[in-house]
């Protein structure tokens, strides 16, 4: 039986409210200069992240279906971060924090060094890939399902990893640390890493004891079909997001090479 259960999570709701308020004040401060910003994308990303953990999807993911849990992780760790980062393109990203909050942060040298380190491409990729790989180890996955605090940490690290990954690929502040070609390679490497997890789900016996022991799965799914659906969901979603990003960046890279050469390739 599927529970139609909505859960109030004060931490998630408070975080979402703060993020929306910060974006709103930045957008209002910029006024005409905020024309290049994308508030609807940002709001959609926040809404998707919140719904993934407070809607009935959460109960179904925890209790019944690995495929639903995979969908939840894709929403939290990929789609929501992508939309949030897209929403931060342009000058709005520089005004997200108001001046009174920036002053103490500017004096916090260790925090500044940590942020600078996290935004290095190799560190961003390691954080994303590390969180994705570590939390899908069977022992860690089952432990997170058994302990709510650990499960919250899992979701938070997947979300942070997704933000770091998409910040490198999208480059919302236009810092140009990576050229379009290198950003395409970065995205392609992430796509290959995610495909490795999908292949593991397709080719193994029951990977997670928690779901292997579920007796009354909905929709007539067995453990095998549930695990296959999880793998296919991940493949489809990652191709739609990372695959599309790689294609767009490759096209931009080719146009750049044509412009530098002075004629079409």
C-alpha positions in Angstrom: 0.0 0.0 0.0 1.3 3.5 -0.9 1.2 6.0 1.8 -0.1 9.5 0.8 2.1 11.1 3.5 3.4 14.6 3.4 6.2 15.4 5.9 7.0 18.7 7.4 10.8 19.1 7.6 11.6 22.4 9.3 15.3 22.4 8.2 14.4 21.8 4.6 11.6 24.4 4.6 13.7 27.0 6.4 16.6 26.5 4.0 14.3 26.9 1.0 12.8 30.0 2.4 16.2 31.6 3.1 17.4 30.7 -0.4 14.3 32.3 -2.0 14.6 35.4 0.2 18.3 35.8 -0.7 17.5 35.5 -4.4 14.6 37.9 -4.2 16.7 40.6 -2.5 19.5 40.2 -5.0 17.0 40.5 -7.9 15.4 43.6 -6.4 18.8 45.2 -5.8 19.8 44.6 -9.4 16.5 45.8 -10.9 17.2 46.5 -14.6 20.6 44.7 -14.5 18.8 41.5 -13.4 17.2 41.1 -16.9 19.6 38.2 -17.6 18.7 36.3 -14.5 16.2 33.4 -14.4 14.2 33.6 -11.2 11.7 31.0 -12.3 14.4 28.4 -12.9 15.9 29.1 -9.5 12.4 28.8 -7.8 11.7 25.6 -9.7 15.0 24.1 -8.5 14.2 25.0 -4.9 10.6 23.6 -5.3 11.9 20.3 -6.8 14.4 19.8 -4.0 11.8 20.5 -1.3 9.1 18.2 -2.9 11.6 15.4 -3.2 11.9 15.1 0.6 8.5 16.3 1.9 6.1 14.7 -0.6 4.8 11.1 -0.5 7.7 10.3 -2.8 9.9 10.2 0.3 7.9 7.5 2.1 7.7 5.4 -1.0 11.4 5.7 -1.6 12.3 4.8 2.0 9.8 1.9 2.4 9.1 0.2 -0.9 11.0 1.0 -4.1 14.6 1.4 -5.0 13.5 3.0 -8.3 11.6 5.7 -6.4 14.6 6.2 -4.2 16.8 6.6 -7.3 14.3 9.2 -8.7 14.5 11.1 -5.4 18.3 11.1 -5.5 18.2 12.3 -9.1 15.9 15.2 -8.2 18.0 16.2 -5.1 21.5 15.6 -6.6 21.0 16.6 -10.2 17.9 18.2 -11.4 17.3 20.6 -8.5 21.0 21.8 -8.5 21.0 22.2 -12.3 17.9 24.5 -12.2 19.3 26.5 -9.2 22.7 27.0 -10.9 20.9 28.0 -14.2 18.9 30.5 -12.2 22.1 32.0 -10.8 23.5 32.9 -14.2 24.5 36.5 -14.7 25.1 39.3 -12.1 22.5 38.0 -9.7 25.1 35.4 -8.4 27.3 38.3 -7.2 24.5 39.9 -5.2 23.0 36.8 -3.6 24.4 37.7 -0.2 23.6 41.2 1.1 26.5 43.4 2.1 26.1 43.0 5.9 26.5 39.2 5.5 29.5 39.5 3.1 31.6 41.6 5.5 32.0 38.8 8.2 32.4 36.2 5.5 35.3 38.2 4.0 37.0 38.2 7.3 36.6 34.4 7.7 39.8 33.3 6.0 39.3 29.6 6.6 35.8 29.6 5.1 37.0 31.6 2.1 39.8 29.2 1.5 37.4 26.3 1.8 35.0 27.8 -0.8 37.9 28.5 -3.1 39.1 24.9 -2.8 35.6 23.5 -3.4 35.3 25.6 -6.6 38.4 24.2 -8.1 37.3 21.9 -11.0 39.1 18.8 -9.7 37.8 19.2 -6.2 34.2 19.8 -7.4 34.3 16.7 -9.4 35.8 14.6 -6.6 33.1 15.9 -4.2 30.4 15.0 -6.6 31.7 11.6 -7.6 32.8 10.7 -4.1 29.3 11.4 -2.6 27.6 9.5 -5.5 29.9 6.5 -5.1 30.1 6.4 -1.3 26.4 6.6 -0.7 25.6 3.9 -3.2 27.9 1.3 -1.5 25.3 -1.2 -0.2 26.3 -0.9 3.5 26.2 2.9 3.4 22.9 2.9 1.5 21.2 0.6 3.9 22.7 2.4 6.9 21.3 5.7 5.7 17.8 4.2 5.3 18.0 2.9 8.9 19.2 6.2 10.5 17.3 9.4 9.7 20.3 11.7 10.6 22.5 9.7 8.3 19.9 9.9 5.6 19.7 13.6 5.9 23.5 13.8 5.6 23.3 11.6 2.4 20.7 14.0 0.8 22.7 17.1 1.8 26.0 15.7 0.4 24.3 14.7 -2.9 22.8 18.1 -3.2 26.1 19.9 -2.5 27.9 17.6 -4.9 25.3 18.4 -7.6 25.7 22.2 -7.0 29.5 21.9 -7.4 29.3 19.8 -10.5 26.8 22.1 -12.3 28.7 25.2 -11.2 31.7 23.9 -13.1 29.6 22.9 -16.2 27.3 26.0 -16.4 29.8 28.6 -15.0 26.9 30.9 -13.8 29.3 33.7 -12.7 31.2 33.5 -16.0 34.6 33.1 -14.3 35.8 31.1 -17.3 38.0 28.8 -15.2 37.3 26.2 -17.9 36.8 26.7 -21.6 33.6 25.4 -23.2 35.6 22.4 -24.5 36.9 21.6 -21.1 33.5 22.0 -19.5 32.2 19.6 -22.1 34.9 17.1 -21.2 34.1 17.7 -17.5 30.4 16.9 -18.2 31.3 13.8 -20.3 33.4 12.4 -17.5 30.6 12.9 -15.0 28.2 11.1 -17.5 30.6 8.2 -17.7 30.8 8.0 -13.9 27.1 7.9 -13.6 26.7 5.3 -16.3 29.1 3.1 -14.3 26.6 3.1 -11.4 23.7 2.4 -13.8 25.6 -0.6 -15.3 26.2 -1.9 -11.8 22.5 -1.8 -11.0 21.7 -3.6 -14.3 24.3 -6.4 -13.9 24.2 -7.4 -10.3 22.1 -9.5 -7.9 20.0 -7.6 -5.3 22.3 -4.8 -4.4 20.5 -3.5 -1.3 19.2 -5.8 1.4 16.6 -3.2 2.5 14.7 -3.4 -0.9 15.4 -7.1 -1.5 13.3 -7.9 1.6 10.3 -5.8 0.7 7.3 -8.2 0.4 4.5 -6.0 -1.0 6.1 -3.8 -3.7 3.6 -1.7 -5.7 3.0 -1.8 -9.4 3.8 -5.5 -9.6 7.5 -4.9 -9.5 10.0 -7.6 -8.3 13.4 -6.8 -6.8 15.0 -7.4 -10.2 12.5 -5.2 -12.2 12.7 -2.5 -9.5 16.5 -2.4 -9.7 16.4 -2.3 -13.5 13.9 0.6 -13.5 16.3 2.4 -11.1 19.2 1.9 -13.5 17.2 3.0 -16.5 15.8 6.1 -14.7 19.4 7.1 -13.9 20.6 6.5 -17.4 17.7 8.5 -19.0 17.9 11.4 -16.6 21.7 11.8 -16.9 21.6 11.6 -20.6 18.9 14.3 -20.6 20.9 16.7 -18.4 24.6 15.9 -18.6 24.3 14.6 -22.2 22.5 17.7 -23.3 25.0 20.0 -21.5 27.9 18.2 -23.2 26.3 18.6 -26.6 25.6 22.3 -26.1 29.1 23.0 -24.9 30.7 21.0 -27.7 28.8 23.1 -30.2 30.0 26.3 -28.4 33.6 24.9 -28.5 33.3 24.3 -32.3 32.0 27.8 -32.9 34.9 29.2 -30.9 37.4 27.2 -32.9 35.8 28.5 -36.2 36.0 32.1 -35.0 39.6 31.7 -34.0 40.4 30.1 -37.4 38.5 32.8 -39.3 36.5 30.3 -41.3 34.1 27.4 -40.8 35.7 24.1 -39.9 
